[in-house]
Amino acid sequence: MNSIEGRVIKLNKPGELGYKKDCLNVAGKIISDKEISFKTCKNALLEMWDNPQSVAVTDIGSKKMLFSFKDRKIGLQIMQNEPWNVRENMVNLRLWREGESVFEVDHDFIEFWIQIHGIPHNLMDRETGTLIGEILGVLVEAKDPRGDGVLRRPYLRIRVSINITKALPTGFWLDREELPPLWVFFRYERLPDSYCFNCGILGHEKMTCKNPTAMACWDPTKKKYSLGLGQNLESESGEKQSSEESRIRAEQAQQQKIREKSVRENQIGKEEDMSDAEEQVEKVPEIPDFQGVRDSQHDLGAVYKLKNLIEEIRERNNEWAKNKKVQKGEMRNEAQKPKENGPTQDIRPRTGENQMQARNVDRSGLNNYTTEEGENGGEGTSRIIE
């Protein structure tokens, strides 16, 4: 008997599980740690596919199924619209090549239509989507967001095959040179909330996750994954689309605020470090401000001078009033002396100063009397003649 150990054997017998050359052969796998019956999964998928004709579905165990589409066009259309999900569990469809074992089909990669939100309008073109898609994974297609030169939607849309054994990417920082970096985030079409909220990997739940918790790069105090990473297009109406865009803009604004707050906190920290360093330097003693003292002393001296000046003026006014009063008294006394000594009056020739006195005498009523001059022509005394 020949040994079979290490030999290469070819089995040509066709069977129910064999590759069908006249069909599009697809291998599907349920990406979940939960047990789902084959019948439930089969009926749900056929109903979502509008019950296509001439399709054979076979259970091969290990949460895998074979789909053989007589109509290749229908099969390819179904694959282009994946991912599909049954009861919030992903179903990964991959082409099964001829001669390949169904268990060799790689289900670690799955194609997603990914929306890229937050891109500035001047970068909204197919080239930008292509560049991002090549960084994300294997780029399948990049849609042009413009039509007839007009922007048709506020986000880029690309189809990329990504590795689902790793955490789902959520976004990246866009460098804007002189402006602060801008957070650009992703939304996965037809992605149910069956990914792990702890690590972001598909196929298990948070309760059974053994990986460390992933934190958001735009805010290290918040978890990276939560509800809303997926985008369900089937149940989305125009009104929901508008509210979703508003929510996205609000989320982007919040992330931008968090980024700016982080920058401000870093700046404040640097300023505090500089102030601490300055406090360690010995302070120079402050020089007393004598200027204020001099100014106050100058003002006080001016007040004293003004007071003394006022007192001096008052004294002078009092002295002047006193002298005026004495002069008035003397004038009264002089005016009373002629009445006491009789009517005699010194009459001299009215020349020079005597003319003024003569006028005064005339006004006082002495013109009623007649005077005779002496023989000496005014040098002697005059006699009054009544």
ZATIGU-882630 format. One record per residue (C-alpha): residue in three letters; residue number from 0; x, y, z. Coordinates in steps of 0.2 Angstrom, whole numbers, plus 5000, padded with zeros to 4 digits. Layout:
N
PADO   aa    i    xx    yy    zz
PADO  Ala  NUM     X     Y     Z
...
This chain:
386
PADO   aa    i    xx    yy    zz
PADO  Met    0  5000  5000  5000
PADO  Asn    1  5007  5017  4995
PADO  Ser    2  5008  5030  5008
PADO  Ile    3  4998  5046  5006
PADO  Glu    4  5009  5056  5017
PADO  Gly    5  5015  5072  5009
PADO  Arg    6  5007  5068  4992
PADO  Val    7  4998  5080  4980
PADO  Ile    8  4981  5072  4976
PADO  Lys    9  4968  5080  4963
PADO  Leu   10  4950  5077  4966
PADO  Asn   11  4940  5080  4950
PADO  Lys   12  4923  5074  4956
PADO  Pro   13  4910  5088  4955
PADO  Gly   14  4898  5089  4970
PADO  Glu   15  4885  5100  4978
PADO  Leu   16  4899  5110  4987
PADO  Gly   17  4910  5111  4971
PADO  Tyr   18  4914  5126  4961
PADO  Lys   19  4901  5130  4947
PADO  Lys   20  4909  5137  4932
PADO  Asp   21  4893  5143  4924
PADO  Cys   22  4889  5154  4940
PADO  Leu   23  4896  5168  4950
PADO  Asn   24  4902  5159  4965
PADO  Val   25  4903  5170  4981
PADO  Ala   26  4908  5164  4999
PADO  Gly   27  4900  5173  5013
PADO  Lys   28  4904  5174  5032
PADO  Ile   29  4895  5181  5047
PADO  Ile   30  4907  5193  5056
PADO  Ser   31  4901  5190  5074
PADO  Asp   32  4904  5180  5089
PADO  Lys   33  4886  5176  5091
PADO  Glu   34  4877  5161  5084
PADO  Ile   35  4865  5164  5070
PADO  Ser   36  4855  5150  5062
PADO  Phe   37  4858  5147  5043
PADO  Lys   38  4839  5148  5039
PADO  Thr   39  4838  5164  5048
PADO  Cys   40  4853  5172  5039
PADO  Lys   41  4847  5164  5022
PADO  Asn   42  4830  5171  5022
PADO  Ala   43  4835  5188  5028
PADO  Leu   44  4848  5190  5014
PADO  Leu   45  4836  5184  5000
PADO  Glu   46  4823  5196  5006
PADO  Met   47  4835  5211  5006
PADO  Trp   48  4840  5205  4988
PADO  Asp   49  4822  5205  4982
PADO  Asn   50  4822  5186  4981
PADO  Pro   51  4833  5185  4965
PADO  Gln   52  4830  5170  4954
PADO  Ser   53  4842  5156  4950
PADO  Val   54  4853  5158  4966
PADO  Ala   55  4858  5143  4976
PADO  Val   56  4863  5145  4995
PADO  Thr   57  4873  5132  5004
PADO  Asp   58  4878  5130  5022
PADO  Ile   59  4896  5124  5024
PADO  Gly   60  4898  5128  5043
PADO  Ser   61  4909  5139  5053
PADO  Lys   62  4897  5153  5050
PADO  Lys   63  4901  5152  5031
PADO  Met   64  4889  5150  5016
PADO  Leu   65  4891  5148  4997
PADO  Phe   66  4881  5158  4985
PADO  Ser   67  4880  5153  4967
PADO  Phe   68  4872  5166  4955
PADO  Lys   69  4866  5161  4938
PADO  Asp   70  4864  5179  4933
PADO  Arg   71  4882  5186  4936
PADO  Lys   72  4876  5204  4934
PADO  Ile   73  4864  5202  4949
PADO  Gly   74  4878  5194  4959
PADO  Leu   75  4890  5208  4956
PADO  Gln   76  4877  5221  4960
PADO  Ile   77  4874  5213  4976
PADO  Met   78  4892  5213  4980
PADO  Gln   79  4894  5231  4975
PADO  Asn   80  4881  5236  4988
PADO  Glu   81  4888  5227  5003
PADO  Pro   82  4891  5226  5017
PADO  Trp   83  4875  5217  5022
PADO  Asn   84  4870  5214  5039
PADO  Val   85  4858  5202  5047
PADO  Arg   86  4851  5207  5064
PADO  Glu   87  4865  5220  5066
PADO  Asn   88  4878  5207  5061
PADO  Met   89  4890  5210  5046
PADO  Val   90  4890  5197  5032
PADO  Asn   91  4906  5198  5022
PADO  Leu   92  4904  5192  5004
PADO  Arg   93  4920  5188  4994
PADO  Leu   94  4923  5180  4977
PADO  Trp   95  4927  5162  4977
PADO  Arg   96  4940  5158  4963
PADO  Glu   97  4940  5142  4954
PADO  Gly   98  4952  5128  4962
PADO  Glu   99  4952  5138  4979
PADO  Ser  100  4945  5130  4994
PADO  Val  101  4930  5138  5001
PADO  Phe  102  4940  5139  5018
PADO  Glu  103  4954  5148  5010
PADO  Val  104  4944  5163  5005
PADO  Asp  105  4950  5178  5015
PADO  His  106  4937  5187  5025
PADO  Asp  107  4948  5199  5034
PADO  Phe  108  4945  5213  5021
PADO  Ile  109  4928  5220  5017
PADO  Glu  110  4923  5234  5005
PADO  Phe  111  4915  5250  5012
PADO  Trp  112  4908  5265  5004
PADO  Ile  113  4916  5278  5015
PADO  Gln  114  4910  5297  5017
PADO  Ile  115  4924  5309  5021
PADO  His  116  4917  5324  5030
PADO  Gly  117  4925  5341  5034
PADO  Ile  118  4936  5343  5019
PADO  Pro  119  4937  5362  5013
PADO  His  120  4928  5366  4998
PADO  Asn  121  4943  5370  4988
PADO  Leu  122  4949  5352  4990
PADO  Met  123  4932  5344  4986
PADO  Asp  124  4937  5334  4971
PADO  Arg  125  4940  5316  4965
PADO  Glu  126  4959  5318  4967
PADO  Thr  127  4958  5321  4985
PADO  Gly  128  4947  5306  4988
PADO  Thr  129  4959  5295  4978
PADO  Leu  130  4973  5301  4989
PADO  Ile  131  4964  5297  5005
PADO  Gly  132  4957  5281  4999
PADO  Glu  133  4975  5274  4995
PADO  Ile  134  4980  5278  5012
PADO  Leu  135  4965  5270  5020
PADO  Gly  136  4967  5253  5011
PADO  Val  137  4964  5246  4994
PADO  Leu  138  4955  5260  4984
PADO  Val  139  4941  5253  4973
PADO  Glu  140  4932  5268  4967
PADO  Ala  141  4932  5287  4970
PADO  Lys  142  4916  5297  4966
PADO  Asp  143  4917  5315  4959
PADO  Pro  144  4907  5326  4971
PADO  Arg  145  4905  5339  4957
PADO  Gly  146  4893  5338  4942
PADO  Asp  147  4893  5351  4929
PADO  Gly  148  4905  5362  4939
PADO  Val  149  4893  5362  4954
PADO  Leu  150  4896  5353  4971
PADO  Arg  151  4883  5340  4973
PADO  Arg  152  4886  5335  4991
PADO  Pro  153  4896  5342  5006
PADO  Tyr  154  4907  5326  5007
PADO  Leu  155  4918  5315  4997
PADO  Arg  156  4913  5297  4994
PADO  Ile  157  4925  5283  4991
PADO  Arg  158  4924  5264  4990
PADO  Val  159  4939  5256  4999
PADO  Ser  160  4943  5238  5005
PADO  Ile  161  4949  5239  5023
PADO  Asn  162  4956  5226  5035
PADO  Ile  163  4942  5223  5048
PADO  Thr  164  4954  5214  5060
PADO  Lys  165  4960  5231  5064
PADO  Ala  166  4952  5245  5072
PADO  Leu  167  4941  5256  5061
PADO  Pro  168  4949  5272  5056
PADO  Thr  169  4938  5287  5062
PADO  Gly  170  4947  5302  5054
PADO  Phe  171  4963  5312  5053
PADO  Trp  172  4970  5330  5055
PADO  Leu  173  4971  5340  5040
PADO  Asp  174  4987  5351  5039
PADO  Arg  175  4982  5369  5034
PADO  Glu  176  5000  5378  5035
PADO  Glu  177  4996  5394  5044
PADO  Leu  178  4979  5389  5051
PADO  Pro  179  4976  5376  5065
PADO  Pro  180  4974  5358  5059
PADO  Leu  181  4957  5353  5054
PADO  Trp  182  4948  5337  5060
PADO  Val  183  4942  5327  5045
PADO  Phe  184  4931  5312  5050
PADO  Phe  185  4923  5296  5041
PADO  Arg  186  4906  5289  5040
PADO  Tyr  187  4904  5270  5035
PADO  Glu  188  4889  5267  5024
PADO  Arg  189  4878  5252  5029
PADO  Leu  190  4889  5249  5045
PADO  Pro  191  4878  5243  5059
PADO  Asp  192  4883  5247  5077
PADO  Ser  193  4890  5230  5079
PADO  Tyr  194  4908  5235  5081
PADO  Cys  195  4916  5235  5098
PADO  Phe  196  4914  5252  5106
PADO  Asn  197  4930  5248  5116
PADO  Cys  198  4943  5245  5103
PADO  Gly  199  4934  5248  5086
PADO  Ile  200  4936  5231  5079
PADO  Leu  201  4922  5221  5070
PADO  Gly  202  4916  5204  5076
PADO  His  203  4915  5205  5095
PADO  Glu  204  4906  5216  5108
PADO  Lys  205  4913  5227  5121
PADO  Met  206  4908  5215  5135
PADO  Thr  207  4920  5201  5128
PADO  Cys  208  4934  5213  5122
PADO  Lys  209  4951  5210  5129
PADO  Asn  210  4959  5225  5120
PADO  Pro  211  4964  5241  5129
PADO  Thr  212  4951  5255  5127
PADO  Ala  213  4955  5267  5112
PADO  Met  214  4954  5285  5116
PADO  Ala  215  4950  5299  5104
PADO  Cys  216  4965  5308  5096
PADO  Trp  217  4956  5325  5096
PADO  Asp  218  4952  5323  5115
PADO  Pro  219  4962  5310  5125
PADO  Thr  220  4949  5311  5139
PADO  Lys  221  4935  5304  5128
PADO  Lys  222  4933  5287  5120
PADO  Lys  223  4936  5285  5102
PADO  Tyr  224  4921  5274  5097
PADO  Ser  225  4903  5276  5101
PADO  Leu  226  4887  5275  5091
PADO  Gly  227  4885  5284  5075
PADO  Leu  228  4901  5278  5065
PADO  Gly  229  4890  5270  5053
PADO  Gln  230  4878  5278  5040
PADO  Asn  231  4862  5269  5036
PADO  Leu  232  4857  5275  5018
PADO  Glu  233  4841  5264  5016
PADO  Ser  234  4831  5272  5030
PADO  Glu  235  4838  5290  5028
PADO  Ser  236  4826  5303  5021
PADO  Gly  237  4830  5320  5015
PADO  Glu  238  4825  5327  5032
PADO  Lys  239  4836  5315  5041
PADO  Gln  240  4850  5319  5029
PADO  Ser  241  4849  5337  5034
PADO  Ser  242  4849  5334  5052
PADO  Glu  243  4864  5322  5050
PADO  Glu  244  4873  5336  5041
PADO  Ser  245  4869  5348  5055
PADO  Arg  246  4875  5335  5068
PADO  Ile  247  4891  5332  5058
PADO  Arg  248  4894  5351  5057
PADO  Ala  249  4891  5353  5076
PADO  Glu  250  4903  5338  5080
PADO  Gln  251  4916  5346  5069
PADO  Ala  252  4914  5363  5077
PADO  Gln  253  4915  5354  5094
PADO  Gln  254  4931  5345  5089
PADO  Gln  255  4938  5361  5083
PADO  Lys  256  4935  5370  5099
PADO  Ile  257  4943  5355  5109
PADO  Arg  258  4958  5357  5097
PADO  Glu  259  4959  5376  5101
PADO  Lys  260  4957  5373  5119
PADO  Ser  261  4971  5361  5119
PADO  Val  262  4982  5374  5110
PADO  Arg  263  4977  5388  5123
PADO  Glu  264  4981  5376  5138
PADO  Asn  265  4998  5372  5131
PADO  Gln  266  5001  5391  5129
PADO  Ile  267  4995  5395  5146
PADO  Gly  268  5007  5381  5153
PADO  Lys  269  5022  5389  5144
PADO  Glu  270  5017  5406  5151
PADO  Glu  271  5016  5398  5169
PADO  Asp  272  5033  5390  5167
PADO  Met  273  5041  5407  5161
PADO  Ser  274  5033  5416  5176
PADO  Asp  275  5040  5403  5188
PADO  Ala  276  5057  5405  5181
PADO  Glu  277  5055  5424  5183
PADO  Glu  278  5050  5422  5201
PADO  Gln  279  5066  5413  5205
PADO  Val  280  5077  5428  5199
PADO  Glu  281  5081  5440  5214
PADO  Lys  282  5070  5455  5213
PADO  Val  283  5078  5473  5212
PADO  Pro  284  5072  5483  5227
PADO  Glu  285  5060  5497  5222
PADO  Ile  286  5066  5515  5223
PADO  Pro  287  5055  5525  5234
PADO  Asp  288  5044  5538  5225
PADO  Phe  289  5050  5554  5232
PADO  Gln  290  5042  5564  5218
PADO  Gly  291  5025  5562  5226
PADO  Val  292  5031  5568  5243
PADO  Arg  293  5039  5583  5234
PADO  Asp  294  5023  5587  5225
PADO  Ser  295  5013  5587  5241
PADO  Gln  296  5025  5598  5250
PADO  His  297  5025  5610  5236
PADO  Asp  298  5006  5611  5236
PADO  Leu  299  5006  5614  5255
PADO  Gly  300  5019  5628  5253
PADO  Ala  301  5008  5636  5240
PADO  Val  302  4993  5635  5252
PADO  Tyr  303  5003  5643  5266
PADO  Lys  304  5009  5657  5254
PADO  Leu  305  4992  5661  5248
PADO  Lys  306  4985  5661  5266
PADO  Asn  307  4999  5674  5271
PADO  Leu  308  4995  5684  5256
PADO  Ile  309  4977  5685  5261
PADO  Glu  310  4981  5690  5278
PADO  Glu  311  4993  5704  5272
PADO  Ile  312  4980  5711  5261
PADO  Arg  313  4967  5711  5275
PADO  Glu  314  4980  5720  5286
PADO  Arg  315  4983  5733  5273
PADO  Asn  316  4965  5736  5270
PADO  Asn  317  4962  5738  5288
PADO  Glu  318  4977  5750  5289
PADO  Trp  319  4970  5760  5274
PADO  Ala  320  4953  5761  5282
PADO  Lys  321  4960  5767  5298
PADO  Asn  322  4970  5780  5290
PADO  Lys  323  4955  5786  5280
PADO  Lys  324  4945  5787  5295
PADO  Val  325  4959  5798  5304
PADO  Gln  326  4960  5809  5289
PADO  Lys  327  4941  5812  5289
PADO  Gly  328  4942  5816  5307
PADO  Glu  329  4955  5829  5304
PADO  Met  330  4946  5837  5290
PADO  Arg  331  4930  5839  5301
PADO  Asn  332  4941  5847  5315
PADO  Glu  333  4948  5859  5303
PADO  Ala  334  4931  5864  5296
PADO  Gln  335  4925  5868  5314
PADO  Lys  336  4939  5880  5319
PADO  Pro  337  4934  5895  5309
PADO  Lys  338  4917  5895  5318
PADO  Glu  339  4925  5895  5335
PADO  Asn  340  4938  5909  5332
PADO  Gly  341  4926  5922  5323
PADO  Pro  342  4923  5927  5306
PADO  Thr  343  4940  5933  5302
PADO  Gln  344  4948  5925  5287
PADO  Asp  345  4965  5926  5279
PADO  Ile  346  4962  5934  5262
PADO  Arg  347  4977  5936  5251
PADO  Pro  348  4978  5940  5232
PADO  Arg  349  4970  5927  5222
PADO  Thr  350  4985  5922  5213
PADO  Gly  351  4992  5904  5211
PADO  Glu  352  4986  5893  5224
PADO  Asn  353  4976  5907  5232
PADO  Gln  354  4964  5907  5217
PADO  Met  355  4958  5890  5222
PADO  Gln  356  4955  5896  5240
PADO  Ala  357  4946  5911  5233
PADO  Arg  358  4934  5900  5224
PADO  Asn  359  4931  5890  5239
PADO  Val  360  4928  5906  5249
PADO  Asp  361  4916  5912  5236
PADO  Arg  362  4906  5896  5237
PADO  Ser  363  4906  5896  5256
PADO  Gly  364  4896  5913  5255
PADO  Leu  365  4911  5925  5259
PADO  Asn  366  4908  5934  5243
PADO  Asn  367  4895  5944  5253
PADO  Tyr  368  4909  5953  5261
PADO  Thr  369  4920  5967  5254
PADO  Thr  370  4939  5967  5257
PADO  Glu  371  4953  5980  5255
PADO  Glu  372  4970  5977  5251
PADO  Gly  373  4985  5984  5261
PADO  Glu  374  4996  5997  5255
PADO  Asn  375  5010  5984  5251
PADO  Gly  376  5000  5976  5237
PADO  Gly  377  4995  5960  5245
PADO  Glu  378  5010  5958  5256
PADO  Gly  379  5001  5964  5272
PADO  Thr  380  4986  5958  5280
PADO  Ser  381  4968  5961  5273
PADO  Arg  382  4954  5968  5283
PADO  Ile  383  4936  5963  5281
PADO  Ile  384  4924  5977  5277
PADO  Glu  385  4906  5973  5281
